[in-house]
Amino acid sequence: MSMIPIGHISSVRMGVTLRGRDATRPDSHGSCRMIRISDLSDDGELINPEPLVFEPGEAIKPDFFLRAGDVLFPNRGTRTTAYVFDLPAANVVVGAQFFIIRGDLSRVLPAYLAWYLRSEAAAQHFHTLRKGTLVQTVQRRDIEDLALPLPPLDKQSTIVALDALAVQERQLSTRLARLQASYLQRRLLTAASPP
């Protein structure tokens, strides 16, 4: 299987830079929405289905608005997560703390690219390259240079489906453990209560 640098099959750019202290102040009547790093889970899911609504203080170039299939990758902090944008809303942006990765859809599925960016191999790659002491950052070149195994699209689809099942199993196991702990606590409280 060939390994291809992500930069050879994708464009990588930073999110929009909005200037001014109130640039992203919530405004329920605003014309734009913004996905923030805190809106994403480690599994690459959007945990806040209602992104921040705001009115930008300056015009945003159309190319900065997210398109279905864009892969969002945070460039700050130590988390290695990636999310495939799939909201039906228009005028959604991310700030400069994200990279927007637009793959060549004839060669790579967005969900496969996001899966690989969340993988242990990618985490090790970025761990050695992060810069900064207070806030660690990843550079655009670090993503472009990351070698991606590139099987045929049907195999990519199978890998994505298997990963989705693994994520679902992990979530169900966590939920089951919480329910078991809660049940045990109730039983112990009942046992500790006077007759």
PAVEX-746443 format. One line per field, with one value per atom (N, C-alpha, C, O): z, y, x; atom name. Coordinates in Angstrom, 1 decimal. Layout:
# PAVEX-746443
Z	c(Z, ...)
Y	c(Y, ...)
X	c(X, ...)
at	c(CA, ...)
# end
This chain:
# PAVEX-746443
Z	c(0.0, 0.0, 0.0, 0.7, -0.8, -0.9, 0.2, 0.8, 0.6, 1.6, 0.9, 0.2, 1.1, 0.4, 1.4, 2.3, 1.3, 2.2, 2.0, 0.9, 3.1, 3.0, 2.1, 1.4, 2.1, 1.3, -0.2, -1.0, -0.6, -2.0, -2.5, -3.7, -1.6, -2.0, -1.3, -1.4, -0.6, 0.1, 0.1, 0.0, 0.2, 0.6, 2.1, 2.7, 2.7, 4.1, 4.4, 3.9, 5.1, 5.4, 6.8, 7.3, 7.3, 8.7, 8.5, 7.5, 9.7, 9.7, 9.7, 9.6, 9.8, 9.6, 10.9, 12.0, 10.7, 11.8, 11.9, 11.0, 13.0, 13.2, 14.3, 15.4, 13.9, 14.8, 15.7, 15.3, 16.8, 17.7, 18.9, 18.7, 20.0, 21.3, 21.1, 21.7, 20.5, 20.4, 19.0, 18.6, 18.3, 17.0, 17.0, 16.0, 18.1, 18.1, 19.3, 19.8, 19.6, 20.7, 20.3, 19.2, 21.1, 20.7, 20.3, 21.0, 19.2, 18.7, 18.1, 17.1, 18.8, 18.4, 17.0, 16.3, 16.5, 15.2, 14.2, 13.1, 14.6, 13.7, 12.5, 12.4, 11.5, 10.2, 10.1, 9.1, 11.0, 11.0, 12.2, 13.3, 12.0, 13.1, 13.2, 12.2, 14.4, 14.6, 15.4, 16.5, 14.9, 15.7, 16.4, 15.8, 17.7, 18.6, 18.9, 18.8, 19.4, 19.8, 20.8, 20.8, 21.8, 22.8, 22.3, 23.0, 21.1, 20.5, 19.9, 19.5, 20.0, 19.4, 20.5, 21.4, 20.3, 21.2, 20.7, 19.5, 21.5, 21.1, 19.9, 19.2, 19.9, 18.8, 17.5, 16.6, 17.5, 16.2, 16.0, 14.9, 17.1, 17.0, 17.5, 18.3, 16.9, 17.3, 18.5, 18.4, 19.7, 20.9, 21.2, 22.1, 20.4, 20.5, 19.1, 18.3, 19.0, 17.6, 17.3, 16.1, 18.2, 17.9, 18.1, 19.2, 17.1, 17.2, 17.5, 17.3, 18.1, 18.4, 17.2, 16.1, 17.5, 16.4, 16.7, 17.9, 15.7, 15.9, 14.6, 13.5, 14.7, 13.6, 13.5, 14.3, 12.4, 12.3, 12.1, 11.5, 12.6, 12.4, 11.1, 10.8, 10.3, 9.0, 8.1, 8.5, 6.8, 5.8, 5.8, 6.0, 5.7, 5.6, 4.2, 3.5, 3.7, 2.3, 2.2, 3.1, 1.1, 0.9, 1.1, 1.5, 0.7, 0.8, 2.3, 2.5, 3.2, 4.6, 5.2, 6.3, 4.5, 5.0, 4.7, 3.7, 5.7, 5.7, 4.6, 4.4, 4.0, 3.0, 3.6, 4.3, 3.2, 3.6, 3.2, 2.0, 4.1, 3.8, 4.2, 4.2, 4.6, 5.2, 6.4, 7.3, 6.6, 7.8, 8.7, 8.3, 10.0, 10.9, 11.8, 12.4, 12.0, 12.8, 13.7, 13.2, 15.1, 15.9, 15.8, 15.8, 15.7, 15.7, 17.0, 17.1, 18.0, 19.4, 20.4, 20.3, 21.4, 22.4, 22.1, 21.1, 22.9, 22.7, 22.2, 22.0, 22.1, 21.6, 20.1, 19.3, 19.7, 18.3, 17.9, 17.9, 17.4, 17.0, 15.7, 15.3, 15.0, 13.7, 13.4, 13.8, 12.8, 12.6, 11.2, 10.6, 10.6, 9.2, 9.3, 9.8, 8.7, 8.8, 8.0, 6.8, 8.6, 8.0, 8.4, 8.2, 8.9, 9.3, 8.1, 7.1, 8.1, 7.0, 7.0, 6.1, 8.1, 8.3, 7.3, 6.9, 6.9, 6.0, 6.8, 8.0, 6.2, 6.9, 8.2, 9.2, 8.2, 9.4, 9.2, 8.1, 10.2, 10.1, 11.3, 12.3, 11.2, 12.4, 12.5, 11.5, 13.7, 13.9, 13.5, 13.0, 13.7, 13.3, 14.2, 13.9, 15.2, 16.0, 15.3, 15.9, 14.1, 13.3, 12.0, 11.4, 11.5, 10.1, 9.4, 9.9, 8.2, 7.3, 6.2, 5.5, 6.2, 5.2, 4.2, 4.6, 2.9, 1.9, 1.0, 0.2, 1.1, 0.3, -1.1, -1.4, -1.9, -3.3, -3.1, -2.8, -3.3, -3.0, -4.0, -3.7, -5.1, -5.9, -5.4, -5.9, -4.4, -3.8, -2.3, -1.9, -1.6, -0.1, 0.4, 0.0, 1.2, 1.8, 3.0, 3.8, 3.2, 4.4, 5.7, 6.6, 5.8, 7.1, 7.3, 8.5, 6.2, 6.4, 6.8, 7.6, 6.1, 6.5, 7.9, 8.6, 8.4, 9.8, 10.7, 11.8, 10.3, 11.1, 11.3, 12.4, 10.2, 10.3, 11.1, 11.9, 11.0, 11.8, 13.3, 14.1, 13.7, 15.1, 15.5, 16.7, 14.6, 14.9, 15.8, 15.9, 16.4, 17.2, 16.3, 16.8, 15.1, 14.2, 14.0, 14.1, 13.8, 13.6, 14.9, 14.9, 16.1, 17.4, 17.6, 18.1, 17.3, 17.5, 16.6, 17.0, 15.3, 14.4, 14.9, 14.9, 15.4, 15.9, 17.2, 17.5, 18.0, 19.3, 19.2, 20.0, 18.2, 18.0, 17.4, 17.4, 16.8, 16.0, 16.7, 16.3, 17.7, 18.4, 18.9, 19.4, 18.8, 19.2, 20.3, 20.3, 21.2, 22.2, 23.6, 23.7, 24.6, 25.9, 26.6, 27.2, 26.6, 27.2, 26.4, 27.0, 25.2, 24.3, 23.1, 22.4, 23.0, 22.0, 20.7, 20.7, 19.6, 18.3, 17.2, 17.3, 16.2, 15.1, 13.9, 13.7, 13.1, 11.9, 10.7, 10.6, 9.7, 8.5, 7.8, 7.4, 7.8, 7.1, 7.8, 7.1, 9.1, 9.9, 9.4, 9.3, 9.0, 8.5, 7.0, 6.7, 6.2, 4.8, 4.7, 3.7, 5.6, 5.5, 6.1, 5.8, 6.8, 7.4, 6.3, 5.5, 6.3, 5.3, 5.7, 6.8, 4.7, 4.9, 4.0, 2.8, 4.7, 3.8, 3.0, 3.5, 1.7, 0.8, 0.1, -1.1, 0.8, 0.1, -0.9, -0.9, -1.7, -2.5, -1.7, -0.5, -2.3, -1.6, -0.9, 0.2, -1.5, -0.8, 0.4, 1.4, 0.5, 1.7, 2.7, 3.9, 2.3, 3.2, 3.9, 5.1, 3.1, 3.6, 4.7, 5.7, 4.4, 5.4, 6.7, 7.8, 6.6, 7.8, 8.6, 9.8, 7.9, 8.6, 9.3, 10.5, 8.7, 9.3, 10.5, 11.5, 10.4, 11.6, 12.7, 13.9, 12.4, 13.4, 14.1, 15.3, 13.4, 13.9, 14.9, 16.0, 14.6, 15.5, 16.8, 17.8, 16.6, 17.8, 18.7, 19.9, 18.1, 18.9, 19.6, 20.8, 18.9, 19.5, 20.7, 21.7, 20.5, 21.6, 22.8, 23.9, 22.5, 23.6, 24.4, 25.6, 23.7, 24.3, 25.1, 26.2, 24.6, 25.3, 26.5, 27.6, 26.4, 27.6, 28.7, 29.9, 28.3, 29.3, 30.0, 31.2, 29.2, 29.7, 30.7, 31.7, 30.3, 31.1, 32.4, 33.5, 32.4, 33.6, 34.6, 35.8, 34.0, 34.8, 35.5, 36.6, 34.7, 35.2, 36.3, 37.3, 36.1, 37.1, 38.4, 39.5, 38.3, 39.5, 40.2, 41.4, 39.4, 40.1, 40.8, 41.9, 40.1, 40.7, 42.0, 43.0, 42.0, 43.1, 44.3, 45.4, 44.0, 45.0, 45.7, 46.9, 44.8, 45.4, 46.3, 47.4, 45.9, 46.7, 48.0, 49.1, 47.9, 49.2, 50.1, 51.3, 49.6, 50.4, 51.1, 52.2, 50.3, 50.9, 52.0, 53.0, 51.8, 52.8, 54.0, 55.2, 53.8, 55.0, 55.8, 56.9, 55.2, 55.8, 56.9, 56.8, 58.0, 59.1, 58.7, 57.8, 59.2, 58.8, 59.1, 58.9)
Y	c(-1.2, 0.0, 1.2, 1.3, 2.2, 3.4, 4.4, 4.4, 5.1, 6.2, 7.5, 7.7, 8.4, 9.6, 10.8, 10.7, 11.8, 12.9, 13.6, 13.8, 14.0, 14.6, 15.8, 16.0, 16.6, 17.7, 17.5, 18.4, 16.2, 15.9, 15.6, 15.6, 15.3, 15.0, 15.9, 15.7, 17.0, 17.9, 19.3, 19.5, 20.2, 21.6, 21.8, 21.3, 22.5, 22.7, 24.2, 24.8, 24.8, 26.2, 26.4, 25.6, 27.6, 27.9, 28.5, 29.0, 28.4, 29.0, 30.5, 31.1, 31.2, 32.7, 33.4, 32.9, 34.5, 35.3, 36.5, 37.3, 36.6, 37.7, 38.6, 38.2, 39.9, 40.8, 41.6, 41.8, 42.0, 42.8, 41.9, 40.7, 42.6, 41.9, 41.2, 40.2, 41.9, 41.4, 40.7, 40.5, 40.2, 39.7, 38.5, 38.2, 37.7, 36.5, 36.5, 35.5, 37.7, 37.8, 37.2, 37.5, 36.4, 35.8, 36.8, 37.9, 36.5, 37.4, 36.5, 36.0, 36.4, 35.4, 35.7, 34.9, 37.0, 37.4, 37.4, 37.9, 36.9, 37.0, 36.1, 35.3, 36.4, 35.7, 34.6, 33.9, 34.4, 33.3, 32.4, 32.8, 31.3, 30.3, 29.9, 30.0, 29.6, 29.2, 28.0, 27.9, 27.0, 25.8, 26.1, 26.6, 25.8, 26.0, 24.6, 23.6, 24.6, 23.4, 22.6, 21.4, 23.4, 22.7, 22.1, 21.3, 22.3, 21.7, 20.3, 19.6, 19.9, 18.6, 17.6, 17.9, 16.3, 15.3, 14.7, 15.0, 13.9, 13.2, 12.2, 11.9, 11.7, 10.8, 11.5, 10.8, 12.8, 13.5, 13.8, 13.9, 13.8, 14.1, 15.5, 16.1, 16.1, 17.5, 17.3, 16.8, 17.7, 17.5, 18.7, 18.6, 19.8, 20.9, 21.1, 21.7, 20.6, 20.7, 22.1, 22.3, 23.0, 24.4, 25.3, 25.9, 25.4, 26.3, 27.7, 28.2, 28.4, 29.9, 30.7, 30.6, 31.5, 32.4, 33.8, 34.2, 34.4, 35.7, 36.5, 36.0, 37.8, 38.7, 39.2, 40.0, 38.9, 39.3, 40.8, 41.4, 41.4, 42.8, 43.2, 44.4, 42.2, 42.5, 41.4, 40.3, 41.6, 40.6, 39.4, 39.5, 38.2, 37.0, 36.5, 36.4, 36.2, 35.7, 34.3, 33.5, 34.1, 32.9, 31.6, 30.6, 31.6, 30.4, 29.9, 28.8, 30.8, 30.5, 29.8, 29.2, 29.9, 29.2, 27.7, 27.3, 26.9, 25.4, 24.8, 25.3, 23.8, 23.0, 21.6, 21.1, 20.9, 19.5, 18.7, 18.8, 17.9, 17.1, 17.8, 17.1, 19.1, 19.7, 19.0, 18.7, 18.7, 18.0, 19.1, 19.9, 19.2, 20.2, 19.6, 18.6, 20.2, 19.7, 20.8, 21.8, 20.7, 21.8, 21.9, 20.9, 23.1, 23.2, 23.7, 24.0, 23.8, 24.2, 23.2, 22.5, 23.0, 22.0, 20.7, 20.6, 19.7, 18.4, 17.3, 16.2, 17.7, 16.7, 16.5, 17.4, 15.2, 14.9, 14.4, 13.2, 15.3, 15.0, 15.6, 16.6, 15.1, 15.6, 15.4, 14.3, 16.3, 16.2, 16.5, 17.5, 15.7, 16.0, 16.9, 16.5, 18.0, 19.0, 18.4, 18.1, 18.4, 17.8, 18.5, 18.0, 19.7, 20.5, 21.0, 21.4, 21.1, 21.7, 23.2, 23.8, 23.8, 25.2, 25.9, 25.3, 27.1, 27.9, 28.9, 29.1, 29.4, 30.5, 30.0, 30.7, 28.8, 28.3, 28.4, 28.1, 28.9, 29.1, 28.4, 28.0, 28.4, 28.0, 29.1, 29.7, 29.3, 30.3, 29.8, 28.7, 30.6, 30.3, 29.2, 28.8, 28.7, 27.6, 26.3, 25.2, 26.3, 25.1, 25.2, 26.2, 24.0, 23.8, 23.3, 22.4, 23.7, 23.2, 22.4, 22.9, 21.1, 20.2, 19.7, 19.1, 20.1, 19.7, 18.7, 19.1, 17.4, 16.4, 16.3, 16.7, 15.6, 15.2, 14.1, 12.9, 14.3, 13.3, 12.1, 11.0, 12.2, 11.0, 10.1, 9.0, 10.5, 9.7, 9.4, 8.4, 10.3, 10.1, 10.5, 11.6, 9.6, 10.0, 10.9, 10.7, 12.0, 12.8, 12.1, 12.4, 11.1, 10.4, 9.5, 9.4, 9.0, 8.2, 9.2, 8.8, 10.3, 11.3, 11.7, 11.8, 12.0, 12.3, 11.2, 11.4, 10.0, 8.8, 8.7, 8.5, 8.9, 8.8, 9.9, 9.7, 11.1, 12.2, 12.0, 12.5, 11.1, 10.8, 9.6, 9.2, 8.9, 7.7, 7.9, 9.0, 6.8, 6.8, 7.2, 7.9, 6.7, 7.1, 8.6, 9.2, 9.2, 10.7, 11.4, 12.3, 10.8, 11.4, 11.4, 12.4, 10.3, 10.3, 11.2, 11.9, 11.3, 12.3, 13.7, 14.4, 14.1, 15.5, 15.7, 16.8, 14.7, 14.8, 15.3, 16.1, 14.8, 15.1, 16.5, 17.1, 17.0, 18.3, 19.5, 20.6, 19.3, 20.4, 21.4, 21.0, 22.7, 23.7, 24.6, 24.6, 25.2, 26.0, 25.4, 24.2, 26.2, 25.7, 25.9, 25.0, 27.1, 27.4, 26.8, 26.1, 27.1, 26.5, 25.9, 26.5, 24.6, 23.8, 23.9, 23.9, 24.1, 24.2, 23.3, 22.8, 23.0, 22.2, 23.2, 24.0, 23.0, 23.9, 23.2, 22.0, 24.0, 23.5, 22.5, 21.4, 22.7, 21.8, 20.4, 19.4, 20.4, 19.2, 18.3, 17.0, 18.9, 18.1, 17.7, 16.5, 18.6, 18.4, 17.2, 16.5, 17.1, 16.1, 14.8, 13.8, 14.7, 13.4, 12.4, 12.7, 11.3, 10.2, 9.5, 9.0, 9.3, 8.7, 7.4, 7.5, 6.3, 5.1, 5.3, 5.7, 5.0, 5.3, 4.1, 3.8, 3.3, 2.1, 2.6, 3.8, 1.7, 2.1, 2.7, 2.4, 3.5, 4.1, 3.1, 3.4, 2.0, 1.0, 0.5, 0.2, 0.3, -0.2, 1.0, 0.7, 2.2, 3.3, 3.3, 3.6, 3.1, 3.1, 2.0, 2.3, 0.9, -0.3, 0.1, -0.2, 0.7, 1.1, 2.1, 2.0, 3.1, 4.1, 3.5, 3.8, 2.5, 1.8, 1.0, 1.1, 0.4, -0.4, 0.5, 0.2, 1.6, 2.6, 3.2, 3.3, 3.4, 3.9, 2.9, 3.3, 1.6, 0.6, 0.5, 0.3, 0.7, 0.7, 1.9, 1.7, 3.0, 4.2, 4.0, 4.3, 3.4, 3.1, 2.1, 2.3, 1.1, 0.1, 0.8, 0.5, 1.6, 2.4, 3.2, 3.3, 3.9, 4.8, 4.0, 4.3, 2.8, 2.0, 1.4, 1.2, 1.0, 0.4, 1.5, 1.1, 2.7, 3.8, 4.0, 4.2, 4.0, 4.2, 3.1, 3.3, 1.8, 0.7, 0.7, 0.5, 1.1, 1.2, 2.3, 2.1, 3.4, 4.4, 3.9, 4.2, 3.2, 2.6, 1.6, 1.5, 0.8, -0.2, 0.4, 0.0, 1.5, 2.2, 2.8, 2.8, 3.4, 4.1, 3.0, 3.3, 1.9, 0.8, 0.3, 0.1, 0.1, -0.4, 0.6, 0.2, 1.9, 3.0, 2.9, 3.1, 2.8, 2.7, 1.5, 1.6, 0.4, -0.9, -0.7, -1.1, -0.1, 0.2, 1.1, 0.9, 2.2, 3.1, 2.4, 2.7, 1.6, 0.8, -0.1, -0.2, -0.8, -1.7, -0.9, -1.4, 0.3, 1.1, 1.8, 2.2, 1.9, 2.6, 1.7, 0.5, 2.3, 1.5, 0.9, 1.4, -0.3, -1.0, -0.2, -0.7)
X	c(0.9, 0.0, 0.9, 1.9, 0.5, 1.4, 1.1, 0.0, 2.1, 2.0, 2.1, 3.1, 1.2, 1.1, 1.1, 0.3, 2.0, 1.9, 0.5, 0.0, -0.1, -1.5, -1.5, -2.4, -0.4, -0.3, -0.4, -0.6, -0.1, -0.2, -1.6, -1.8, -2.5, -3.9, -4.9, -6.1, -4.4, -5.3, -4.7, -3.5, -5.6, -5.2, -5.4, -6.4, -4.5, -4.5, -4.4, -3.4, -5.4, -5.3, -5.8, -6.5, -5.4, -5.9, -7.3, -7.7, -8.0, -9.4, -9.2, -8.1, -10.3, -10.4, -9.8, -10.0, -9.2, -8.7, -9.7, -9.8, -10.3, -11.3, -10.6, -10.3, -10.5, -9.8, -10.8, -12.0, -10.3, -11.1, -11.6, -11.9, -11.7, -12.1, -13.5, -13.7, -14.4, -15.8, -16.1, -17.2, -15.0, -15.2, -16.1, -16.8, -16.1, -16.9, -17.9, -18.3, -18.3, -19.3, -20.6, -21.1, -21.3, -22.5, -23.6, -23.7, -24.3, -25.4, -26.4, -26.2, -27.5, -28.6, -29.1, -29.7, -28.9, -29.4, -28.2, -28.4, -27.1, -25.9, -26.1, -26.9, -25.2, -25.3, -24.3, -24.4, -23.5, -22.5, -22.5, -23.0, -21.9, -21.7, -20.3, -19.6, -19.8, -18.4, -18.3, -18.9, -17.5, -17.2, -15.9, -14.9, -15.9, -14.7, -14.1, -14.8, -12.9, -12.2, -13.0, -13.1, -13.6, -14.4, -15.7, -16.3, -16.0, -17.2, -17.0, -17.9, -15.7, -15.3, -14.9, -14.2, -15.3, -14.9, -13.5, -13.1, -12.9, -11.6, -11.9, -11.0, -13.1, -13.5, -13.9, -14.3, -13.8, -14.1, -15.5, -16.0, -16.3, -17.7, -18.0, -17.3, -19.0, -19.5, -20.4, -21.5, -19.9, -20.6, -21.6, -22.4, -21.4, -22.3, -23.0, -22.4, -24.2, -24.8, -25.3, -25.7, -25.2, -25.6, -24.4, -24.2, -23.5, -22.3, -22.7, -23.8, -21.7, -21.8, -22.4, -21.8, -23.4, -23.9, -23.4, -23.4, -22.8, -22.2, -22.3, -22.6, -22.1, -22.0, -20.6, -20.2, -19.9, -18.5, -18.4, -19.3, -17.4, -17.2, -16.6, -16.4, -16.2, -15.6, -16.1, -16.5, -15.9, -16.4, -15.5, -14.3, -16.1, -15.4, -15.4, -16.4, -14.2, -14.1, -14.8, -14.7, -15.5, -16.4, -15.6, -16.2, -14.3, -13.5, -13.3, -13.0, -13.5, -13.4, -14.6, -14.5, -15.7, -16.9, -16.8, -16.3, -17.1, -16.9, -17.8, -19.0, -17.3, -18.1, -18.2, -17.4, -19.3, -19.4, -18.2, -17.7, -17.7, -16.5, -15.2, -14.1, -15.2, -14.0, -13.6, -14.5, -12.3, -11.8, -11.2, -10.3, -11.7, -11.2, -10.2, -10.5, -9.0, -8.0, -7.5, -6.9, -7.6, -7.1, -5.6, -4.9, -5.0, -3.6, -3.0, -1.8, -3.8, -3.3, -3.6, -4.7, -2.8, -3.0, -2.4, -1.7, -2.7, -2.1, -3.1, -2.7, -4.3, -5.3, -5.1, -4.9, -5.3, -5.2, -6.6, -6.9, -7.4, -8.8, -9.0, -8.4, -10.0, -10.4, -11.9, -12.4, -12.5, -14.0, -14.3, -13.7, -15.2, -15.6, -16.9, -17.9, -16.8, -17.9, -19.1, -18.9, -20.2, -21.4, -22.7, -23.8, -22.6, -23.8, -24.5, -23.8, -25.8, -26.6, -26.6, -27.0, -26.1, -26.1, -25.1, -24.1, -25.5, -24.6, -23.8, -24.1, -22.8, -21.9, -21.3, -21.3, -20.8, -20.1, -18.6, -18.1, -17.9, -16.5, -15.8, -16.4, -14.5, -13.7, -12.6, -12.2, -12.1, -11.1, -9.7, -9.6, -8.7, -7.3, -6.7, -5.6, -7.4, -6.9, -7.2, -6.9, -7.8, -8.0, -7.3, -7.1, -7.0, -6.7, -7.9, -8.6, -8.2, -9.2, -8.5, -7.7, -8.9, -8.2, -9.3, -10.3, -9.0, -9.9, -9.2, -8.3, -9.6, -9.0, -9.5, -10.6, -8.7, -9.2, -10.1, -9.7, -11.4, -12.4, -12.3, -12.9, -11.6, -11.4, -10.4, -10.2, -9.6, -8.5, -8.7, -8.2, -9.4, -9.4, -10.8, -11.3, -11.4, -12.7, -12.4, -11.5, -13.2, -13.0, -13.0, -12.2, -13.9, -14.0, -12.7, -12.3, -12.1, -10.9, -9.7, -8.9, -9.7, -8.6, -8.7, -7.7, -9.9, -10.2, -9.8, -9.2, -10.2, -9.8, -8.3, -7.8, -7.6, -6.1, -5.5, -4.5, -6.0, -5.5, -5.7, -5.0, -6.7, -7.0, -6.2, -6.2, -5.5, -4.8, -3.6, -3.1, -3.1, -1.9, -0.7, 0.2, -0.7, 0.5, 0.5, 1.6, -0.6, -0.6, -0.3, 0.5, -0.8, -0.5, 1.0, 1.6, 1.7, 3.2, 3.9, 4.8, 3.4, 4.0, 3.9, 4.9, 2.7, 2.5, 3.2, 3.7, 3.3, 4.0, 5.4, 5.9, 6.1, 7.5, 7.7, 8.8, 6.6, 6.8, 6.1, 6.4, 5.3, 4.6, 5.7, 6.7, 5.3, 6.2, 5.5, 4.3, 6.3, 5.7, 5.8, 5.8, 5.9, 6.0, 4.6, 4.1, 4.1, 2.8, 1.6, 0.8, 1.6, 0.6, 1.3, 2.0, 1.1, 1.8, 1.0, -0.3, 1.7, 1.0, 1.6, 2.7, 0.8, 1.2, 1.2, 0.3, 2.2, 2.3, 1.6, 1.5, 1.3, 0.6, 1.5, 1.0, 2.8, 3.7, 3.7, 3.9, 3.5, 3.4, 2.3, 2.4, 1.2, 0.0, 0.3, 0.1, 0.8, 1.1, 2.1, 2.0, 3.1, 4.1, 3.7, 4.4, 2.6, 2.2, 1.9, 1.0, 2.6, 2.3, 1.1, 0.9, 0.2, -1.1, -1.2, -0.9, -1.5, -1.7, -2.9, -4.0, -2.9, -4.0, -4.5, -4.1, -5.3, -5.9, -7.0, -7.4, -7.6, -8.8, -9.9, -10.0, -10.8, -11.9, -12.8, -13.3, -13.1, -14.0, -13.3, -14.0, -12.0, -11.3, -11.3, -11.5, -11.2, -11.2, -12.6, -12.7, -13.6, -15.0, -15.2, -15.8, -14.6, -14.7, -14.0, -14.5, -12.8, -12.0, -12.8, -12.9, -13.4, -14.2, -15.4, -15.7, -16.1, -17.2, -16.8, -17.5, -15.7, -15.2, -14.8, -15.0, -14.2, -13.8, -15.1, -15.1, -16.1, -17.4, -17.9, -18.5, -17.9, -18.3, -17.5, -18.0, -16.2, -15.3, -15.6, -15.6, -15.9, -16.2, -17.5, -17.7, -18.5, -19.8, -19.6, -20.3, -18.8, -18.6, -18.0, -18.4, -17.0, -16.3, -17.3, -17.3, -18.2, -19.2, -20.2, -20.6, -20.6, -21.5, -20.9, -21.5, -19.6, -18.9, -18.8, -19.0, -18.5, -18.4, -19.8, -19.8, -20.8, -22.2, -22.5, -23.1, -22.2, -22.5, -21.8, -22.4, -20.5, -19.7, -20.3, -20.4, -20.8, -21.5, -22.7, -23.0, -23.5, -24.8, -24.5, -25.2, -23.5, -23.2, -22.7, -23.1, -21.9, -21.4, -22.6, -22.6, -23.5, -24.7, -25.5, -26.0, -25.7, -26.5, -25.9, -26.6, -24.6, -23.9, -24.0, -24.2, -23.8, -24.0, -25.3, -25.5, -26.4, -27.7, -27.9, -28.5, -27.4, -27.4, -26.7, -27.2, -25.5, -24.7, -25.4, -25.4, -26.0, -26.8, -28.0, -28.3, -28.6, -29.8, -29.3, -29.9, -28.1, -27.6, -27.1, -27.2, -26.7, -26.2, -27.3, -27.1, -28.5, -29.6, -30.1, -30.2, -30.6, -31.2, -32.4, -33.1, -32.8, -34.0, -35.2, -36.3)
at	c(N, CA, C, O, N, CA, C, O, N, CA, C, O, N, CA, C, O, N, CA, C, O, N, CA, C, O, N, CA, C, O, N, CA, C, O, N, CA, C, O, N, CA, C, O, N, CA, C, O, N, CA, C, O, N, CA, C, O, N, CA, C, O, N, CA, C, O, N, CA, C, O, N, CA, C, O, N, CA, C, O, N, CA, C, O, N, CA, C, O, N, CA, C, O, N, CA, C, O, N, CA, C, O, N, CA, C, O, N, CA, C, O, N, CA, C, O, N, CA, C, O, N, CA, C, O, N, CA, C, O, N, CA, C, O, N, CA, C, O, N, CA, C, O, N, CA, C, O, N, CA, C, O, N, CA, C, O, N, CA, C, O, N, CA, C, O, N, CA, C, O, N, CA, C, O, N, CA, C, O, N, CA, C, O, N, CA, C, O, N, CA, C, O, N, CA, C, O, N, CA, C, O, N, CA, C, O, N, CA, C, O, N, CA, C, O, N, CA, C, O, N, CA, C, O, N, CA, C, O, N, CA, C, O, N, CA, C, O, N, CA, C, O, N, CA, C, O, N, CA, C, O, N, CA, C, O, N, CA, C, O, N, CA, C, O, N, CA, C, O, N, CA, C, O, N, CA, C, O, N, CA, C, O, N, CA, C, O, N, CA, C, O, N, CA, C, O, N, CA, C, O, N, CA, C, O, N, CA, C, O, N, CA, C, O, N, CA, C, O, N, CA, C, O, N, CA, C, O, N, CA, C, O, N, CA, C, O, N, CA, C, O, N, CA, C, O, N, CA, C, O, N, CA, C, O, N, CA, C, O, N, CA, C, O, N, CA, C, O, N, CA, C, O, N, CA, C, O, N, CA, C, O, N, CA, C, O, N, CA, C, O, N, CA, C, O, N, CA, C, O, N, CA, C, O, N, CA, C, O, N, CA, C, O, N, CA, C, O, N, CA, C, O, N, CA, C, O, N, CA, C, O, N, CA, C, O, N, CA, C, O, N, CA, C, O, N, CA, C, O, N, CA, C, O, N, CA, C, O, N, CA, C, O, N, CA, C, O, N, CA, C, O, N, CA, C, O, N, CA, C, O, N, CA, C, O, N, CA, C, O, N, CA, C, O, N, CA, C, O, N, CA, C, O, N, CA, C, O, N, CA, C, O, N, CA, C, O, N, CA, C, O, N, CA, C, O, N, CA, C, O, N, CA, C, O, N, CA, C, O, N, CA, C, O, N, CA, C, O, N, CA, C, O, N, CA, C, O, N, CA, C, O, N, CA, C, O, N, CA, C, O, N, CA, C, O, N, CA, C, O, N, CA, C, O, N, CA, C, O, N, CA, C, O, N, CA, C, O, N, CA, C, O, N, CA, C, O, N, CA, C, O, N, CA, C, O, N, CA, C, O, N, CA, C, O, N, CA, C, O, N, CA, C, O, N, CA, C, O, N, CA, C, O, N, CA, C, O, N, CA, C, O, N, CA, C, O, N, CA, C, O, N, CA, C, O, N, CA, C, O, N, CA, C, O, N, CA, C, O, N, CA, C, O, N, CA, C, O, N, CA, C, O, N, CA, C, O, N, CA, C, O, N, CA, C, O, N, CA, C, O, N, CA, C, O, N, CA, C, O, N, CA, C, O, N, CA, C, O, N, CA, C, O, N, CA, C, O, N, CA, C, O, N, CA, C, O, N, CA, C, O, N, CA, C, O, N, CA, C, O, N, CA, C, O, N, CA, C, O, N, CA, C, O, N, CA, C, O, N, CA, C, O, N, CA, C, O, N, CA, C, O, N, CA, C, O, N, CA, C, O, N, CA, C, O, N, CA, C, O, N, CA, C, O, N, CA, C, O, N, CA, C, O, N, CA, C, O, N, CA, C, O, N, CA, C, O, N, CA, C, O, N, CA, C, O, N, CA, C, O, N, CA, C, O, N, CA, C, O, N, CA, C, O, N, CA, C, O, N, CA, C, O, N, CA, C, O)
# end
